Every structure is written in C-alpha cells, then in structure tokens.
Amino acid sequence: MHVLSSLPSTWTWHSSTELRQRVEAISQSFAVPNRTKAGHPGPHWGDEAPAMLIYSMSASVDGFIYDREGDFDWGVPDEEQFRVHLEQTAALGGFLCGRKLYEAMVVWETDPAMRATELESAFADAWSALPKVVFSRTLDRVEGNARLATGTLAEEAAALAASTDRDLAIGGATLAAEAIELGLVDEFHIFRCPVVVGGGRPLLPPVTARIDLTLVAARTFASRVVYEHYSRA
C-alpha cells in the first residue's frame, strides 16, 4: 500500500513540495512525554529549571530528513505513529520553531478543516495549547499561541524553560542545528525510516566537538520505523 493511503482523509496535497513541507513540519513537532528530571544537572538552563530541550525528527537510515529532490513521502507517519506523536506533543510545555515550521503548522490552529477526524482534532487541540516562540527575520506578526522571538536562541530557550516544568522541543533543521552547536539540545529523538536515500538535507549538522550520547529507549512500529531516544551521556 502506498504510504499516502495511510494519511487521514484531510491530508491532501497538490505538489511534492507541499507534501514535504507539511510532513516535515509535523515530524519536527513531535517529542516525548514529560519525565522526572531530578537528576538532570541543568548544564545550560540552571539547576532550578527542569525542562529539557528535545530535537525530534524523522530521518532515513543514512541520516537525511528529505532526499536530493526534496521528497519525504517515505517518512509520512501512519496512524500508530501519529497517535504516539499526539501523546508526546500534548506533554510538552513549549516549542521553539523556525519560520517555515511555524507557517506549515499554523493551519492546525486556524483551519477548521484540520479537525475532520477525532485524531486530527485532538492533535489540533494539543498543538494550539502549546506556547510557541517563532524565530524569523521576515515575519512581523504571528498567529495562534505563538510570539516572535526577541532575544537570542539561548535567551529564548532559557526563558521558555523557566515558564514550565515540562519538556520543550525545537523544530526546523536550521534552528535545531544552531541549538546543537550551542550545546542547548539535551535529547535527540529520531524516527528512523527503513530507506536509504543517498543524499539530501542531513538530520544533524557538522559539530565542532564530539557529542557523546546514551541510548535511553527504542521502539519498532508496525511500519518498520524505529524510534531511537538518545540523551547526552
């Protein structure tokens, strides 16, 4: 069965570019449920701020979020995976996102057509309830439960972390790359799709220093997608 057949009925696109942008945006919004963080040393938030910053993304086996043609049809989540994403998104306390991600995801807050099914409606509720900070050099206003960033990435991340006792997520490959290089990302959650694409947009950026990780958990979905949950060692 073609991967698009597993999408909810309202997930209809008219071009591969629109498909890639929407699915990449949905994938970037996924994180994991809140956890007890009593042992988290708070290397950049400070010891009194418990929230962790998570970078979560679907990727090919060879580490690309979309291929050389910009296609991502191999990464569309099925219903089982989408339900997990819904639960995880609902547990977040805030989201840092780039402009493209914000623009692709704002329909979940503004378009009633995105609530055509119970599952879609639940995701729209979870996304709408999530405070978001948008990083953009071109936007002068944003809609929904969002505000434009006025400080640096580190400043905005710290402020958002101080406002919640839940985990945070970051989305948008460029923004996440900056956060990784700054040492702000605590955990990496990768939905590894069973495909090798040979090139495209890398999941992770080049880094100037090695980042040691610990595999916390793994899960294989019926679709053969493997979920990998890593934390800093």
C-alpha positions in Angstrom: 0.0 0.0 0.0 1.3 3.5 -0.9 2.4 5.5 2.2 -0.1 8.3 1.3 -3.0 5.9 1.7 -2.4 5.8 5.5 -2.9 9.5 5.9 -6.1 10.9 7.3 -8.6 12.0 4.7 -7.9 15.7 5.1 -4.1 15.3 4.4 -4.3 16.1 0.7 -1.5 18.0 -1.1 -1.2 19.2 -4.7 2.6 19.0 -5.0 5.5 17.1 -3.7 6.9 20.3 -2.2 3.8 21.0 -0.2 3.8 17.4 0.9 7.4 17.6 2.1 6.9 20.9 3.9 3.7 19.7 5.8 5.1 16.3 6.7 8.5 17.7 7.8 6.7 20.2 9.9 4.5 17.6 11.6 7.5 15.4 12.2 9.5 18.2 13.7 6.8 18.9 16.2 7.0 15.5 17.9 8.7 15.0 21.2 8.2 12.7 24.2 6.1 12.7 27.4 7.3 14.6 30.4 9.7 12.7 32.7 11.1 13.1 36.1 14.3 15.1 35.8 15.5 15.3 39.4 18.9 14.1 38.3 19.3 16.4 35.4 22.2 18.8 36.2 20.8 21.7 34.1 24.1 22.5 32.3 22.6 25.4 30.4 19.2 26.1 32.0 20.4 26.3 35.6 19.7 23.8 38.3 16.3 25.2 39.2 14.9 24.9 35.6 13.9 21.2 35.0 12.8 21.4 31.4 14.9 19.6 28.8 15.2 20.7 25.1 14.4 17.9 22.6 15.2 17.7 18.9 12.8 15.2 17.3 12.8 14.3 13.7 12.1 11.5 11.2 15.1 10.5 9.0 16.3 7.9 6.6 18.7 5.1 7.7 21.5 7.1 6.2 20.5 10.3 8.1 18.6 12.6 5.8 15.2 14.3 6.6 14.4 14.5 2.9 16.2 13.4 -0.3 18.0 15.3 -3.0 14.7 16.1 -4.8 13.2 17.4 -1.6 10.8 14.4 -1.3 9.8 13.0 2.0 6.9 10.6 1.1 8.8 7.7 2.7 8.6 9.5 6.1 4.8 10.1 6.4 3.7 8.7 9.7 1.0 6.0 9.8 -1.9 6.1 12.3 0.0 4.2 15.0 2.9 6.6 14.9 0.7 9.6 14.6 -1.1 8.6 17.8 2.3 8.4 19.6 3.2 11.9 18.2 -0.1 13.2 19.5 0.5 11.9 23.1 4.0 13.3 23.1 3.1 16.7 21.7 0.4 17.0 24.4 3.0 16.5 27.1 5.3 19.4 26.0 5.5 22.8 27.8 6.8 24.9 24.9 8.1 24.8 21.3 10.9 26.8 19.6 10.4 26.9 15.9 11.7 28.4 12.7 9.6 30.4 10.3 9.0 27.6 7.8 7.9 25.2 10.5 5.6 27.8 12.0 4.0 28.6 8.7 3.4 25.0 7.9 1.9 24.1 11.3 -0.2 27.2 12.0 -3.1 25.6 10.0 -3.6 23.3 13.0 -4.7 26.4 14.9 -6.5 28.4 12.2 -8.1 25.9 9.7 -11.3 24.0 10.9 -10.7 21.6 8.0 -7.8 20.1 10.0 -10.3 18.8 12.6 -12.1 16.5 10.3 -11.4 13.4 12.4 -11.2 12.8 16.2 -7.5 12.1 15.9 -6.8 15.3 13.9 -9.0 17.3 16.3 -7.0 16.0 19.3 -3.7 16.9 17.6 -5.1 20.4 16.7 -6.0 20.9 20.4 -2.6 19.8 21.6 -0.7 22.0 19.1 -3.0 25.0 19.8 -2.4 24.7 23.6 1.4 24.7 23.1 3.2 28.0 23.7 5.5 28.6 20.7 8.4 31.0 20.1 9.0 31.7 16.4 12.4 32.8 15.0 12.1 34.8 11.8 13.9 37.7 10.2 11.0 38.4 7.8 7.7 38.0 9.9 6.4 41.0 11.8 3.5 39.1 13.4 2.4 35.6 14.1 -1.0 33.9 14.8 -2.2 31.4 17.3 -0.5 30.6 20.6 2.8 32.0 19.4 5.1 35.0 19.7 8.1 36.3 17.8 11.5 35.8 19.4 13.1 39.0 20.6 16.2 37.5 22.1 18.9 35.1 21.1 18.2 31.4 20.8 19.9 30.7 24.1 17.9 33.5 25.8 14.6 32.5 24.4 15.2 28.8 25.3 16.1 29.7 28.9 13.0 31.9 29.2 10.7 29.3 27.9 12.2 26.6 30.1 11.7 28.9 33.2 8.0 29.2 32.3 7.2 25.4 32.5 8.0 22.2 34.4 7.6 20.2 31.2 10.0 19.4 28.4 10.5 21.7 25.4 11.0 20.8 21.8 12.8 22.6 18.9 11.9 22.3 15.3 13.3 23.5 12.0 16.6 22.0 10.8 18.4 25.3 10.7 17.3 26.4 14.1 18.0 23.0 15.6 21.5 23.0 14.1 22.2 26.2 15.9 20.9 24.8 19.2 23.0 21.7 18.8 26.1 23.7 18.1 25.4 25.9 21.2 25.0 22.8 23.3 21.4 23.5 24.1 19.8 20.2 23.0 19.5 17.7 25.8 17.9 14.8 23.9 17.6 13.5 20.3 14.5 11.6 19.3 14.8 10.0 15.9 12.1 8.2 13.9 14.4 6.1 11.6 12.6 5.2 8.4 13.6 2.0 6.6 15.0 3.6 3.5 18.4 4.8 2.2 18.1 8.0 0.0 21.8 8.7 -0.7 21.7 12.5 -0.1 19.5 15.5 0.8 19.1 17.5 4.0 21.1 16.0 6.8 19.4 15.2 10.1 22.3 16.6 12.1 24.7 19.4 11.4 28.5 19.3 11.4 29.7 20.0 15.0 33.0 21.3 16.3 33.1 18.9 19.2 32.0 15.3 19.7 28.7 14.8 21.5 28.5 11.6 23.5 25.0 10.1 23.8 23.3 7.3 25.7 20.5 5.3 24.1 17.6 5.6 26.5 14.9 3.7 24.7 14.0 2.2 21.3 10.8 1.0 19.7 9.9 -0.5 16.4 6.5 0.4 14.8 4.4 -1.9 12.6 5.5 0.3 9.7 9.1 -0.8 10.5 10.0 2.8 11.6 12.4 2.6 14.5 12.2 5.2 17.3 15.5 6.0 18.9 15.7 8.1 22.1 19.1 9.4 23.0 20.2 11.7 25.8 23.5 13.4 26.4 25.9 11.0 28.2 
